[in-house]
Amino acid sequence: MTEGGWAPLLAAVLLMLALRGTGIALAWRLPADHPAIAWATAVSEAALSAWVVLALVSPGPWPLAARLAGAGVALAVFALAGRRLLPGLALGLAAIWAVGQVLP
């Protein structure tokens, strides 16, 4: 993958983690049903979802097969890891990278 392909990916991951961290920091002081907690959760999931959709459908540095393999791995890991986002995201990205290295 070209150098330019990693910057948007890393920015999306860092923003998602920052929003999740903000939600966790607020969760220490606020009840789970507080509107600020719901907002932080919704925004972070929307940002991640938008990146996933763009990564799958837009032409970019990864071949389509690598993007689809990464999405499949991410969904499988997400389901097997008890609906945890970070393991699914990390292994899905690793799958995209690995398949992208093998394909021309």
Disulfide bonds with the S-S distance in Angstrom:
none
